[in-house]
């Protein structure tokens, strides 16, 4: 007996396509990923992908934008968070050179930002792979002969 398929809403379909494409871009890279493959994995026709994103570049732009938003939010939150043990009370308003208000010294802020980046890399290896690979890595010239 055939299983009845439920039709997805446009927003559900869009999210599905983004998730499928994100996995493919992380696994294979931009150049090796095709609209045909995204459509096949999502079990839709190619025109559905084009209807939502205009093509592979549009789909990739959405995936990258989401990763940038995620990593930016993580770093911004880390920078804005008060440092553990930050001064409270009358000393909180006094700053020394290179220190930020209740958030601690500049080096502590940089440390929190770096930790947020490393946490993102650990928690989202696919996202980091997408961001670090870029859409069109320039081909490297062959090494000079010995």
TALINZI-V229987 format. One record per backbone hydrogen bond with DSSP energy under -1.0 kcal/mol. CO is the residue of the C=O (numbers start at 0). NH is the residue of the N-H. If there is no record, write none. Layout:
CO | NH
CO | NH
This chain:
8 | 12
9 | 13
10 | 14
11 | 15
12 | 16
13 | 17
14 | 18
15 | 19
16 | 20
17 | 21
18 | 22
19 | 23
20 | 24
21 | 25
22 | 26
23 | 27
24 | 28
29 | 32
33 | 37
34 | 38
35 | 39
36 | 40
37 | 41
38 | 43
44 | 47
45 | 49
46 | 50
47 | 51
48 | 52
49 | 53
54 | 58
55 | 59
56 | 60
57 | 61
58 | 62
59 | 63
60 | 64
61 | 65
62 | 66
63 | 67
64 | 68
65 | 69
66 | 70
67 | 71
68 | 72
69 | 73
70 | 74
71 | 75
72 | 76
73 | 77
74 | 78
75 | 79
76 | 80
82 | 85
88 | 91
90 | 93
95 | 98
97 | 105
101 | 82
103 | 99
104 | 108
105 | 109
106 | 110
107 | 111
108 | 112
109 | 113
110 | 114
111 | 115
112 | 116
113 | 117
114 | 118
115 | 119
116 | 120
117 | 121
118 | 122
119 | 123
123 | 127
124 | 128
125 | 129
126 | 130
127 | 131
128 | 132
129 | 133
